[in-house]
Amino acid sequence: MEDCRRGSLLSRLTSLLLFFQLPVGGSAEEFVVIGPSDPIVAVLGGNVTLPCHVSPAMDVENMELRWFRSKFSEAVFIYENQQEQKEEQLAQYTGRTSLVKDFLSQGEATVRIHKVQASDNGLYTCFFRKGSFYEEASLELKVAGVGSVPQVHITGPEEDGVRVVCTASGWFPKPQIQWRAANGEKFLTFSETHAQDTEGLFSVESALVVRDSSSGNMTCSVLNPVLDQKKAMAIFIPGWRKAQLYADWRKEKFQALSVTLDPASAHPHLAVSGGQTSVTLEDTTEDPGGPCSILGQEAITSGRCYWEVEIRNGNRSDWGLGVCRGDVERKGWYREGPELGFWVLGWYRDKFCALLSECQEIRHKVPHRMGVFLDLKEGDVSFYNMTEGSHLFSFPVTFSTGTLFPYFMIRSGDVSLTICSVVGVPTETSVPLNNPPSSLEEPVSLSGDGFSSGSAVDGALPGADSPLLPYGPEAM
């Protein structure tokens, strides 16, 4: 009798052990889902795969396969009953995902995401279910994108030096900024601000105050920390640059140019008056079909010169001032920018800005009187508030020979642009200087051929002493 009880107890223990060895949900086939241990890096706009597999290897074609974000219902891709299920898929992945089926029979399932976006960045879960048994694994996707080449500009005097600003856009994730001097030394003190656009891409602006003792080549680098890729731009700042930033000093060293407008170069919707010194937009309801511009009659080929323009209603209308090459396109809708032969400041879409590849806002009020200083020896176009004598913005002019013309543009509103008489006006140096070099004095050279024969020749870059020489973008 005792032996019978002992046998019955042994039988119960064996059954209990077998019960606890059954998989969760009662399935006879256990498996583990395994995802990549390291983050997957994807480049913006490209394609990326998110692989997962089961162990031990088995056919997963008849399983439910699901990739999702933070919640089970936030599906990136669902495969069930041997076909894609779209009812629960997040809208941002619609039409951008597919399943790689090549190795389903061997236990591997991979989802491909097409046209990677910044919003794809983050954690994912891959989920495999067979019957009532399921397992899942986590994986990380790091999205990265290299944006624009940084633009570096001198924006004005500050403290005991000059303020240099570096801007770039279209980067992901948030980029890192680095400033270096000509000797390779890093600058550790500078400001840095970031912003994200509607697509999640970052723009960055960094400002650095450069002292005279730090003159020479200054390089701004923008780094993508995921890809370890950077783009850089250098600018040359000679020791006397600080003195150049003051209008009074420049007026002593530059020849005042008596500019008159060339009616033959004017858009038909512009009205020229005041002895060919003032221009306004005609009062008409007809669409002008693009920017309305006019050139000065003076074709400038070398030397240093300046002229001043009075601006009326400058913060209520779209307008632009500066210089342009003689061969630029000015018909219909055209863009303005240094790469197209325009070096222009103005009021555009409620912003006072410099026209680069995009509108770079200038943190100054619109001046009532603005000076345009053209230095073809050093390769520089600088703009000043002549009422206050303060510097507004400087462009590099990246060619050594050619023909430039004063440029005036009105796009809308009742703004008027009037050339001021500056010849013979006495000037005073109100800012103490540290013996600026006398070699900067050079007369301007004017072409006698006028606008019709004006042409620009893109040649070698200015010499190494150029105050605003931008070196080509470096992929460091």
KEMAR-305006 format. One line per 2 residues: number of its first residue (from 0); their letters; for each residue x, y, z of C-alpha. Coordinates in steps of 0.001 Angstrom, whole numbers. Last residue first. Example, Ala and Ser with C-alpha at 12.3 -4.5 7.8 and 13.67 -1.06 7.14 Angstrom:
<sites>
1> sa> 13670,-1060,7140 ~ 12300,-4500,7800
</sites>
This chain:
<sites>
475> ma> 36797,67852,-43175 ~ 34569,68558,-46112
473> ep> 35918,72022,-46796 ~ 33802,74747,-48270
471> gy> 35888,77027,-50475 ~ 37772,79816,-48778
469> pl> 35927,83017,-48135 ~ 38190,86072,-48499
467> lp> 36673,88917,-46506 ~ 39569,91245,-45771
465> sd> 41557,90133,-48850 ~ 45228,89902,-47937
463> ag> 45552,86407,-49434 ~ 44869,87769,-52888
461> pl> 41451,87833,-54428 ~ 40143,84682,-56126
459> ag> 41111,84042,-59703 ~ 38741,84846,-62524
457> dv> 35076,85299,-63158 ~ 34848,87835,-65913
455> as> 32065,90357,-65687 ~ 30534,92195,-68582
453> gs> 29314,95725,-69218 ~ 28894,96653,-72882
451> sf> 25331,97925,-72641 ~ 25850,99326,-69160
449> gd> 28310,102047,-70027 ~ 31456,101815,-72175
447> gs> 33533,104411,-70367 ~ 34706,102006,-67647
445> ls> 35422,103629,-64323 ~ 38574,103167,-62220
443> vp> 38420,104080,-58549 ~ 41386,105755,-56941
441> ee> 43551,103892,-54424 ~ 44252,104693,-50782
439> ls> 44641,101410,-48933 ~ 48420,101713,-49123
437> sp> 48243,104246,-46300 ~ 48091,101421,-43758
435> pn> 45920,102119,-40711 ~ 47990,103612,-37870
433> nl> 46058,102269,-34882 ~ 42968,104363,-35371
431> pv> 40980,106651,-33063 ~ 37353,106965,-34230
429> st> 35878,110320,-35282 ~ 37779,110599,-38531
427> et> 36249,113593,-40223 ~ 34787,114054,-43666
425> pv> 34198,117063,-45871 ~ 31534,116700,-48586
423> gv> 33099,117409,-51981 ~ 31232,114689,-53820
421> vs> 28560,113103,-51633 ~ 25309,114068,-53364
419> ci> 22753,111520,-52279 ~ 21180,108913,-54563
417> tl> 17446,108622,-53905 ~ 15553,105368,-53380
415> sv> 11803,105762,-52902 ~ 9480,103292,-51207
413> dg> 5793,103408,-52076 ~ 5117,99677,-52043
411> sr> 6430,96694,-53996 ~ 9448,95107,-55686
409> im> 11899,97984,-55864 ~ 15513,97342,-56928
407> fy> 18635,99507,-57227 ~ 22062,98270,-58383
405> pf> 25328,100204,-58771 ~ 27284,98509,-61574
403> lt> 30167,96030,-61608 ~ 32624,95124,-64352
401> gt> 35272,92422,-64276 ~ 38524,91483,-62631
399> sf> 39480,89927,-59290 ~ 36516,87674,-58606
397> tv> 34994,86472,-55354 ~ 33435,89645,-54014
395> pf> 33164,89022,-50273 ~ 30082,90548,-48697
393> sf> 29958,92891,-45714 ~ 27065,93911,-43441
391> lh> 25663,96776,-41379 ~ 28614,98866,-40165
389> sg> 27852,101956,-38117 ~ 28326,105615,-39048
387> et> 25099,106529,-37238 ~ 23413,108393,-40082
385> mn> 25527,106601,-42680 ~ 24203,103152,-41736
383> yf> 26858,101200,-43573 ~ 27139,98516,-46269
381> sv> 30312,96731,-47354 ~ 31290,95139,-50674
379> dg> 34728,93481,-50537 ~ 37318,91994,-52887
377> ek> 40466,93691,-51529 ~ 41274,95683,-54654
375> ld> 37645,95741,-55793 ~ 36554,97683,-52724
373> lf> 32942,98838,-53060 ~ 31432,100848,-50216
371> vg> 27626,101239,-50324 ~ 26345,103812,-47838
369> mr> 22819,103829,-46445 ~ 20706,106798,-45390
367> hp> 17396,106355,-43605 ~ 18766,103146,-42116
365> vk> 16594,100032,-41628 ~ 17056,98997,-38003
363> hr> 19874,96587,-37290 ~ 19931,92864,-36626
361> ie> 20422,91831,-40222 ~ 18351,88830,-41302
359> qc> 19944,86410,-43740 ~ 17527,85946,-46666
357> es> 18531,82777,-48492 ~ 21413,81705,-50733
355> ll> 22684,85163,-49742 ~ 20552,88315,-49900
353> ac> 21359,90370,-46815 ~ 18416,91207,-44614
351> fk> 15948,93716,-43203 ~ 12858,91569,-42738
349> dr> 9155,92141,-43436 ~ 9118,89975,-46561
347> yw> 12303,91472,-47991 ~ 13821,94817,-46999
345> gl> 17262,95325,-48496 ~ 20909,94410,-48849
343> vw> 22435,93269,-52151 ~ 25568,91713,-53650
341> fg> 24273,90290,-56947 ~ 26245,88147,-59447
339> le> 24245,84915,-59267 ~ 26444,83224,-56619
337> pg> 26409,86507,-54698 ~ 22601,86448,-54441
335> er> 19505,87843,-56148 ~ 16831,85660,-57695
333> yw> 14913,86327,-60893 ~ 11259,86658,-61796
331> gk> 10958,88346,-65177 ~ 14122,89819,-66685
329> re> 17167,90845,-64643 ~ 19735,88174,-65617
327> vd> 23250,89310,-64711 ~ 25842,90340,-67322
325> gr> 26866,93685,-65856 ~ 27658,92237,-62469
323> cv> 25683,93587,-59547 ~ 26007,96149,-56795
321> gl> 23972,97133,-53758 ~ 20462,98159,-52849
319> gw> 17178,96253,-52430 ~ 13487,96963,-52007
317> ds> 10281,95468,-50598 ~ 8082,98095,-48928
315> rn> 7068,99190,-45436 ~ 10426,99233,-43622
313> gn> 12212,101513,-46096 ~ 9500,104122,-46290
311> ri> 12072,106580,-47726 ~ 15658,105433,-48317
309> ev> 18467,107928,-48993 ~ 21369,106416,-50909
307> ew> 25103,106973,-50443 ~ 27967,106221,-52792
305> yc> 31371,104588,-52364 ~ 34573,103912,-54265
303> rg> 37707,101774,-54138 ~ 39711,100606,-57148
301> st> 38753,98504,-60144 ~ 36224,97906,-62942
299> ia> 33237,100099,-62122 ~ 30642,100786,-64822
297> eq> 28843,104017,-63875 ~ 25408,104383,-65440
295> gl> 23718,103144,-62283 ~ 21402,100216,-62704
293> is> 17631,99789,-62525 ~ 15418,97111,-61043
291> cp> 11781,96047,-60852 ~ 11533,92573,-59325
289> gg> 9096,90265,-61113 ~ 6142,90245,-63484
287> pd> 5262,93918,-62919 ~ 1632,92961,-62240
285> et> -558,95819,-63451 ~ -2362,97807,-60765
283> td> -218,100860,-61407 ~ 1337,103648,-59370
281> el> 4881,103578,-60743 ~ 7583,102290,-58413
279> tv> 10105,104924,-57348 ~ 13594,106003,-58433
277> st> 15730,109054,-57645 ~ 19053,110296,-59086
275> qg> 18282,110680,-62795 ~ 17994,114480,-62559
273> gs> 15467,114177,-59763 ~ 13282,111585,-61490
271> va> 13148,107946,-62623 ~ 9827,106064,-62557
269> lh> 9976,102272,-62513 ~ 7315,100016,-64062
267> ph> 9200,99721,-67377 ~ 12206,98118,-65623
265> as> 15186,100439,-65966 ~ 18428,99763,-67898
263> ap> 17853,102487,-70499 ~ 16958,104921,-67694
261> dl> 20563,104692,-66355 ~ 20639,106172,-62855
259> tv> 23348,108626,-61840 ~ 26148,107954,-59358
257> sl> 28725,110537,-58305 ~ 31349,108264,-56715
255> aq> 33098,109338,-53518 ~ 36612,107876,-53589
253> fk> 37474,105632,-50648 ~ 40117,106097,-47932
251> ek> 38658,109048,-46068 ~ 35113,107737,-46495
249> rw> 36272,104438,-44981 ~ 37347,106077,-41739
247> da> 34044,107878,-41406 ~ 32101,104659,-42133
245> yl> 33639,102622,-39314 ~ 34175,98908,-39859
243> qa> 37506,99470,-41555 ~ 39104,100228,-38187
241> kr> 38269,96718,-36941 ~ 39664,95154,-40100
239> wg> 43162,96511,-39487 ~ 44473,93185,-38183
237> pi> 43334,91240,-41233 ~ 40248,89006,-41053
235> fi> 40169,86159,-43598 ~ 37127,83885,-43678
233> am> 36997,80107,-43594 ~ 34120,77718,-44290
231> ak> 33621,74211,-42950 ~ 31552,71103,-43457
229> kq> 31699,68171,-41092 ~ 31161,64434,-40990
227> dl> 31256,62261,-37866 ~ 28131,60498,-39142
225> vp> 26348,60650,-35785 ~ 27951,63854,-34440
223> nl> 27252,65892,-37625 ~ 29810,68695,-37425
221> vs> 29653,72357,-38513 ~ 33061,74013,-38845
219> ct> 33800,77758,-38711 ~ 37309,78742,-39773
217> mn> 39031,82063,-39062 ~ 42049,82908,-41221
215> gs> 44006,85868,-39934 ~ 43437,88220,-37021
213> ss> 43317,86919,-33443 ~ 45337,89740,-31900
211> dr> 42884,92175,-33451 ~ 40091,90555,-31432
209> vv> 37482,88256,-32915 ~ 34049,88130,-31253
207> la> 32314,84873,-32193 ~ 28710,84233,-33179
205> se> 27052,80892,-33918 ~ 23822,80295,-35775
203> vs> 22386,76838,-36306 ~ 19574,75380,-38379
201> fl> 18166,71987,-37484 ~ 15853,69719,-39469
199> ge> 12582,68580,-37886 ~ 10571,68781,-41101
197> td> 8663,71866,-39875 ~ 11941,73638,-39118
195> qa> 14091,73256,-36015 ~ 16107,76021,-34338
193> ht> 19559,76237,-32788 ~ 21592,78936,-31041
191> es> 25324,79158,-30331 ~ 27403,81882,-28705
189> ft> 31188,81783,-28561 ~ 33924,81140,-26024
187> lf> 36059,78038,-26610 ~ 38014,79072,-29664
185> ke> 40143,76202,-30938 ~ 43757,76747,-31992
183> gn> 44558,75535,-35507 ~ 47166,78235,-36190
181> aa> 44756,80150,-38445 ~ 42146,80259,-35680
179> rw> 39507,77601,-35162 ~ 35766,77714,-34407
177> qi> 33700,74559,-33816 ~ 29954,74086,-33961
175> qp> 28061,70855,-33256 ~ 24977,69798,-35172
173> kp> 21509,69000,-33748 ~ 20477,65741,-35423
171> fw> 20085,66404,-38288 ~ 21263,69357,-40402
169> gs> 19297,71438,-42947 ~ 20757,74838,-42074
167> at> 24046,76688,-41537 ~ 25093,80054,-40083
165> cv> 28429,81489,-38872 ~ 28623,85034,-37487
163> vr> 31760,87132,-36892 ~ 31621,90085,-34501
161> vg> 34623,92385,-34652 ~ 37049,93369,-31908
159> de> 37422,95383,-28719 ~ 33758,95201,-27661
157> ep> 31752,94588,-30835 ~ 32156,95897,-34353
155> gt> 29877,94609,-37096 ~ 28381,91687,-39010
153> ih> 31426,89863,-40393 ~ 30153,86876,-42313
151> vq> 30556,83094,-42406 ~ 28155,80842,-44314
149> pv> 28256,77189,-43304 ~ 27906,74570,-46060
147> sg> 24374,73266,-45978 ~ 23083,70149,-44266
145> vg> 24472,66726,-43428 ~ 21750,64302,-42355
143> av> 21493,61634,-39683 ~ 18759,59288,-38493
141> kl> 19627,56934,-35649 ~ 17371,53874,-35487
139> el> 17311,51853,-32273 ~ 16162,48249,-31792
137> sa> 13932,46443,-29329 ~ 12912,42779,-29319
135> ee> 9600,40921,-29085 ~ 8150,37524,-28206
133> yf> 4802,35837,-28775 ~ 2954,32620,-28003
131> sg> -812,32440,-28439 ~ -650,31176,-32010
129> kr> 2633,32305,-33439 ~ 3536,35920,-32668
127> ff> 6599,38031,-33601 ~ 7025,41664,-32449
125> ct> 9729,44107,-33572 ~ 10035,47164,-31342
123> yl> 11402,50543,-32485 ~ 13345,53347,-30776
121> gn> 14188,56742,-32317 ~ 14636,58702,-35569
119> ds> 11895,58245,-38142 ~ 10809,61876,-37548
117> aq> 13976,63085,-39324 ~ 12751,61399,-42499
115> vk> 13993,58325,-44380 ~ 12827,58033,-47980
113> hi> 12013,54299,-47749 ~ 11737,52183,-44617
111> rv> 12555,48485,-45159 ~ 11213,45866,-42770
109> ta> 13217,42693,-42252 ~ 12123,39207,-41226
107> eg> 14529,36355,-40489 ~ 13422,32883,-39368
105> qs> 14885,30806,-42197 ~ 11607,30519,-44098
103> lf> 11219,34317,-43885 ~ 14592,34803,-45579
101> dk> 13761,36531,-48866 ~ 10598,38246,-47613
99> vl> 11880,41836,-47238 ~ 8775,43661,-46044
97> st> 7890,47151,-47294 ~ 7507,50640,-45847
95> rg> 7141,54187,-47232 ~ 3617,54180,-48732
93> ty> 2056,55129,-45411 ~ 4786,55525,-42792
91> qa> 3754,58988,-41522 ~ 116,57860,-41324
89> lq> 841,55276,-38631 ~ -288,51785,-39673
87> ee> -3294,50303,-37854 ~ -5439,49502,-40915
85> kq> -2537,48723,-43247 ~ -2123,44933,-42992
83> eq> 532,43455,-45283 ~ -2,39849,-46357
81> qn> 839,36304,-45323 ~ -2058,36053,-42845
79> ey> -391,38891,-40929 ~ 2341,41409,-41699
77> if> 2150,44769,-39905 ~ 4441,47797,-40470
75> va> 5163,51021,-38579 ~ 2398,50365,-36099
73> es> 1541,52751,-33290 ~ -990,50306,-31749
71> fk> 1703,48452,-29816 ~ 2924,51744,-28381
69> sr> 6413,53303,-28332 ~ 7113,52642,-32014
67> fw> 5904,49547,-33875 ~ 7139,46701,-36061
65> rl> 4725,43769,-36334 ~ 4965,40221,-37606
63> em> 2062,37776,-37170 ~ 3390,34323,-38007
61> ne> 2710,32263,-41127 ~ 5929,33302,-42881
59> vd> 7993,32763,-39734 ~ 9706,29502,-40737
57> ma> 12098,28436,-37993 ~ 15543,29354,-36665
55> ps> 15976,28748,-32935 ~ 16059,31631,-32432
53> vh> 13962,34204,-34252 ~ 15096,37069,-36461
51> cp> 14868,40874,-36627 ~ 16053,43356,-39268
49> lt> 15154,47078,-39590 ~ 16270,48157,-43067
47> vn> 17077,51712,-44222 ~ 16429,53781,-47352
45> gg> 17746,57261,-48163 ~ 16298,60747,-47806
43> lv> 18079,61450,-44545 ~ 20866,58948,-43907
41> av> 20154,55947,-41679 ~ 22274,54589,-38826
39> ip> 21174,51384,-37075 ~ 21956,51326,-33358
37> ds> 23945,48330,-32103 ~ 22478,45105,-30694
35> pg> 20475,44282,-33802 ~ 17209,42451,-32999
33> iv> 16599,38968,-31591 ~ 13207,37330,-31063
31> vf> 13305,34190,-28879 ~ 11424,31035,-29699
29> ee> 9180,28462,-28035 ~ 7237,25917,-30048
27> as> 4775,23756,-28012 ~ 2442,26661,-27477
25> gg> 469,26802,-24153 ~ 254,30541,-23846
23> vp> 3624,30749,-22108 ~ 5722,27680,-23018
21> lq> 5238,24319,-21165 ~ 8078,23429,-18767
19> ff> 5955,24232,-15716 ~ 3391,21613,-16724
17> ll> 6055,18931,-17278 ~ 7338,19472,-13755
15> ls> 3822,19151,-12360 ~ 3233,15930,-14284
13> tl> 6465,14411,-12915 ~ 5569,15450,-9392
11> rs> 2114,13859,-9727 ~ 3586,10548,-10986
9> ll> 6076,10436,-8140 ~ 3245,10944,-5665
7> sg> 1250,8045,-7191 ~ 4258,5731,-7059
5> rr> 4910,6459,-3352 ~ 1225,5913,-2540
3> cd> 1317,2515,-4308 ~ 4525,1545,-2482
1> em> 2847,2371,841 ~ 0,0,0
</sites>
